[in-house]
Amino acid sequence: MVTITALTAADRDDWTPLWQGYLTFYESAVSDEVTDDVYRRLVDADVLHGALARDDEGRAVGIVHWLYHPATWAIGPSCYLEDLFVSPDVRGGGVGGALIAHVRAHAVEAGATKVYWLTQRDNTTARALYDRVATESGFVHYQIGL
Ligand SMILES: CC(C)(COP(=O)(O)OP(=O)(O)OC[C@H]1O[C@@H](n2cnc3c(N)ncnc32)[C@H](O)[C@@H]1OP(=O)(O)O)[C@@H](O)C(=O)NCCC(=O)NCCS
């Protein structure tokens, strides 16, 4: 059984190792300044939103972050799911699916018309889950780093 709640200031110490695990998964790192800033914005929940999954014993086992943006093809906003991470020792137990379902429910409540996200083509573990709960858009992702 997993419990998912919105991130609060009190969750910071539980969130940090999951955030670091996520960055390590992507062989990335950000400065403490960025980590502090993103956590403040997640707790403020003005633009960024975040939730934490806890197991039966209250242990933090997963995080998800998302945001809304206006869209030109609909009156309601679109929901972009930016970060998703589950502790390696509980993967395959439904936590990732539950975190996506949490965002979906929040997005419905917010009047959004879709939830979407990106993943690496070869992230077969994540895609096994995504193929079950969503539809691959067929779009190709481009970017200009600034
Ligand atoms: C992607 C990720 C969030 C999924 O979390 P999860 O808690 O394992 O997700 P679920 O248990 O809900 O679904 C995992 C699917 O993987 C499969 N699976 C089964 N056993 C598994 C295991 N031991 N480990 C991983 N996946 C397993 C199943 O197909 C399952 O689908 P099902 O619900 O049809 O059974 C997690 O693997 C993760 O954090 N990966 C590293 C970071 C990452 O890739 N993030 C996403 C970036 S876009």
The ligand as a MOL file (V3000), in Angstrom:
LIG
                    3D

  0  0  0     0  0            999 V3000
M  V30 BEGIN CTAB
M  V30 COUNTS 48 50 0 0 0
M  V30 BEGIN ATOM
M  V30 1 C 10.1890 4.2620 -14.2640 0
M  V30 2 C 9.9140 4.0240 -12.7810 0
M  V30 3 C 9.5140 5.3500 -12.1510 0
M  V30 4 C 8.7890 3.0140 -12.6370 0
M  V30 5 O 8.5150 2.8580 -11.2690 0
M  V30 6 P 7.8730 1.4900 -10.6990 0
M  V30 7 O 7.4630 1.7530 -9.3120 0
M  V30 8 O 8.7610 0.3590 -10.9620 0
M  V30 9 O 6.5850 1.3860 -11.6390 0
M  V30 10 P 5.4140 0.2840 -11.5560 0
M  V30 11 O 5.7630 -0.7560 -10.5500 0
M  V30 12 O 4.1450 1.0160 -11.4290 0
M  V30 13 O 5.4740 -0.3230 -13.0390 0
M  V30 14 C 6.6860 -0.8810 -13.4900 0
M  V30 15 C 6.4900 -1.8290 -14.6490 0
M  V30 16 O 7.7780 -2.4110 -14.8390 0
M  V30 17 C 7.6960 -3.8400 -14.8270 0
M  V30 18 N 8.3810 -4.4430 -13.6940 0
M  V30 19 C 8.0630 -5.5850 -13.0810 0
M  V30 20 N 8.9690 -5.8860 -12.1590 0
M  V30 21 C 9.8690 -4.9080 -12.1730 0
M  V30 22 C 11.0410 -4.6630 -11.4220 0
M  V30 23 N 11.4700 -5.4980 -10.4770 0
M  V30 24 N 11.7240 -3.5380 -11.6500 0
M  V30 25 C 11.3060 -2.6740 -12.5770 0
M  V30 26 N 10.2010 -2.8670 -13.3270 0
M  V30 27 C 9.4890 -3.9760 -13.1280 0
M  V30 28 C 6.3090 -4.1440 -14.9230 0
M  V30 29 O 6.0590 -4.2530 -16.3190 0
M  V30 30 C 5.5570 -2.9480 -14.3840 0
M  V30 31 O 4.4080 -2.8180 -15.1250 0
M  V30 32 P 3.0200 -3.5100 -14.5920 0
M  V30 33 O 2.3740 -2.4840 -13.7080 0
M  V30 34 O 2.2730 -3.7610 -15.8460 0
M  V30 35 O 3.3860 -4.7470 -13.8410 0
M  V30 36 C 11.1760 3.4650 -12.0710 0
M  V30 37 O 11.6210 2.3220 -12.7820 0
M  V30 38 C 12.3170 4.4470 -11.9620 0
M  V30 39 O 12.3660 5.2700 -11.0540 0
M  V30 40 N 13.2810 4.3680 -12.8980 0
M  V30 41 C 14.4480 5.2250 -12.8580 0
M  V30 42 C 14.1110 6.6730 -13.1920 0
M  V30 43 C 13.2830 6.7940 -14.4510 0
M  V30 44 O 13.4990 6.1140 -15.4500 0
M  V30 45 N 12.3280 7.7190 -14.3830 0
M  V30 46 C 11.4520 7.9950 -15.4840 0
M  V30 47 C 12.1150 8.9390 -16.3990 0
M  V30 48 S 11.0470 9.4360 -17.7350 0
M  V30 END ATOM
M  V30 BEGIN BOND
M  V30 1 1 1 2
M  V30 2 1 2 3
M  V30 3 1 2 4
M  V30 4 1 2 36
M  V30 5 1 4 5
M  V30 6 1 5 6
M  V30 7 2 6 7
M  V30 8 1 6 8
M  V30 9 1 6 9
M  V30 10 1 9 10
M  V30 11 2 10 11
M  V30 12 1 10 12
M  V30 13 1 10 13
M  V30 14 1 13 14
M  V30 15 1 14 15
M  V30 16 1 15 16
M  V30 17 1 15 30
M  V30 18 1 16 17
M  V30 19 1 17 18
M  V30 20 1 17 28
M  V30 21 1 18 19
M  V30 22 1 18 27
M  V30 23 2 19 20
M  V30 24 1 20 21
M  V30 25 1 21 22
M  V30 26 2 21 27
M  V30 27 1 22 23
M  V30 28 2 22 24
M  V30 29 1 24 25
M  V30 30 2 25 26
M  V30 31 1 26 27
M  V30 32 1 28 29
M  V30 33 1 28 30
M  V30 34 1 30 31
M  V30 35 1 31 32
M  V30 36 2 32 33
M  V30 37 1 32 34
M  V30 38 1 32 35
M  V30 39 1 36 37
M  V30 40 1 36 38
M  V30 41 2 38 39
M  V30 42 1 38 40
M  V30 43 1 40 41
M  V30 44 1 41 42
M  V30 45 1 42 43
M  V30 46 2 43 44
M  V30 47 1 43 45
M  V30 48 1 45 46
M  V30 49 1 46 47
M  V30 50 1 47 48
M  V30 END BOND
M  V30 END CTAB
M  END
